[in-house]
Amino acid sequence: MSLALRNVSRTFNNVTAVQNINLDIKPGEIVGLLGTSGCGKSTLLRAISGLDNEYDGEIEINGQVTKEIHDTTGFIFQEPRLLPWLNVLDNVTFGLNGKRNDKEHRAIEYLESVGLIGKEKLYPRELSGGMAQRVAIARALVTSPEILLLDEPFSALDAFTKMQLQDLLLDIWKIYQSTIVLVTHDIDEALFLCDRVVVLRGQPGEVATEITIKEERPRNRGSEHLARIKSEILDCLDLSGTKS
Ligand SMILES: Nc1ncnc2c1ncn2[C@@H]1O[C@H](COP(=O)(O)OP(=O)(O)OP(=O)(O)O)[C@@H](O)[C@H]1O
């Protein structure tokens, strides 16, 4: 599904969080919204999701202006937000309709794709952070969302788990080809995952630049090409002094 933002602005009381954002996202594209804290990344994602509809401007999904939560949208947040009283399997089937057997069959297929077969009966308190986030990924994917909205989905995880789940996300995306919007403040993550990185800057946040990343996948996290783009982004964010 395609997404388009036309002059989207959002003001809370007297604070304008984002101003005049224009974006066109192609079906199956992975687009990163990157920027320093407070530039309005989550605000934009909430507007795209339909969770917030008090913005100015227009958002189109597949060419249709909408302010609603689209029924083929999946969400993954920074924290897994699992229901503590349900086991892994029931957390994944929770949002599905249909016969119990069919739902469980489908959930197990997705638990397999996130590497959690054998863990179906565990409760959230029995899971590591990485396992819990895998459940959240399975729960988001089980509805076959055509749009996947990710708000810093891996930022609470250790470096190794983060890389594993980034690889997993790409493996799954290859199969399902959802359109993905990823909010992140992690430049390396954006460079590894995205077809295009939209750099937001300022308060109110505005699009400072958009960078298309042409490097083939699987990408080498240490590639010189990605390092050069990282340097460009740091310059754009006026953070060049933090280059390593
Ligand atoms: N519900 C709200 N009420 C009032 N102000 C808000 C609200 N949500 C966001 N803001 C303000 O809008 C601006 C952008 O916030 P937002 O959370 O979108 O930034 P962000 O780029 O996602 O930041 P971070 O990387 O720290 O999560 C901030 O100034 C914030 O205080």
The ligand as a MOL file (V3000), in Angstrom:
LIG
                    3D

  0  0  0     0  0            999 V3000
M  V30 BEGIN CTAB
M  V30 COUNTS 31 33 0 0 0
M  V30 BEGIN ATOM
M  V30 1 N 0.4370 14.5900 23.4820 0
M  V30 2 C 1.2630 15.6260 23.4700 0
M  V30 3 N 0.9600 16.7610 24.1280 0
M  V30 4 C 1.7660 17.8480 24.0990 0
M  V30 5 N 2.9430 17.8690 23.4320 0
M  V30 6 C 3.3040 16.7650 22.7690 0
M  V30 7 C 2.5060 15.5800 22.7470 0
M  V30 8 N 3.1330 14.6290 21.9850 0
M  V30 9 C 4.2710 15.1980 21.5540 0
M  V30 10 N 4.3890 16.4830 22.0200 0
M  V30 11 C 5.4770 17.4050 21.7420 0
M  V30 12 O 5.7670 17.3550 20.3670 0
M  V30 13 C 7.1750 17.3950 20.1390 0
M  V30 14 C 7.5920 16.1490 19.3500 0
M  V30 15 O 7.4180 14.9710 20.1610 0
M  V30 16 P 7.6340 13.5140 19.5730 0
M  V30 17 O 7.3810 12.5450 20.6710 0
M  V30 18 O 6.8750 13.3650 18.3310 0
M  V30 19 O 9.1930 13.5580 19.2180 0
M  V30 20 P 10.1810 12.3790 18.8380 0
M  V30 21 O 11.0090 12.8790 17.7030 0
M  V30 22 O 9.4280 11.1200 18.6120 0
M  V30 23 O 11.0720 12.2880 20.1580 0
M  V30 24 P 11.8280 11.0480 20.8480 0
M  V30 25 O 12.8940 10.6250 19.8850 0
M  V30 26 O 12.3930 11.6610 22.1000 0
M  V30 27 O 10.7980 9.9810 21.1140 0
M  V30 28 C 7.8240 17.5090 21.5130 0
M  V30 29 O 8.0650 18.8680 21.7540 0
M  V30 30 C 6.7690 16.9860 22.4470 0
M  V30 31 O 6.8700 17.5850 23.7140 0
M  V30 END ATOM
M  V30 BEGIN BOND
M  V30 1 1 1 2
M  V30 2 1 2 3
M  V30 3 2 2 7
M  V30 4 2 3 4
M  V30 5 1 4 5
M  V30 6 2 5 6
M  V30 7 1 6 7
M  V30 8 1 6 10
M  V30 9 1 7 8
M  V30 10 2 8 9
M  V30 11 1 9 10
M  V30 12 1 10 11
M  V30 13 1 11 12
M  V30 14 1 11 30
M  V30 15 1 12 13
M  V30 16 1 13 14
M  V30 17 1 13 28
M  V30 18 1 14 15
M  V30 19 1 15 16
M  V30 20 2 16 17
M  V30 21 1 16 18
M  V30 22 1 16 19
M  V30 23 1 19 20
M  V30 24 2 20 21
M  V30 25 1 20 22
M  V30 26 1 20 23
M  V30 27 1 23 24
M  V30 28 2 24 25
M  V30 29 1 24 26
M  V30 30 1 24 27
M  V30 31 1 28 29
M  V30 32 1 28 30
M  V30 33 1 30 31
M  V30 END BOND
M  V30 END CTAB
M  END
